[in-house]
Amino acid sequence: QVHLVESGGGLVQPGGSLRLSCTGSGRTFRNLDMGWFRQSPGKEREFVATISPSGSSTSYAESVKGRFTISRDNAKSTASLQMNSLVPGDTAVYYCAASGGRYWPKIRTDEYDYWGQGTQVSVSS
């Protein structure tokens, strides 16, 4: 079992930045694929970014490529999402997710075994 806790959400103006963090516990963090997803009201949860267990490989949704950066610190059991140049369309609840290995990248929600509770990101002037 893996327990994930997100932090760092909030309200930011368009063009601003936020950094989300996800802390994991309960299982060897360095063996897990980590991902970030988001969900807006009335929409399905969508893939944002994922990082391999070692941190050597990353993959992003086209909508965030060049603006968001996913990273991890296995020594601290944390994964982060640095979000720059935010736009109103980025407004959503952001979730971190974890999955055991076997293959990478994973971009579907059903490929992940563990989920955090979510953190709200609102981009508005």
Disulfide bonds with the S-S distance in Angstrom:
Cys22-Cys96 2.04
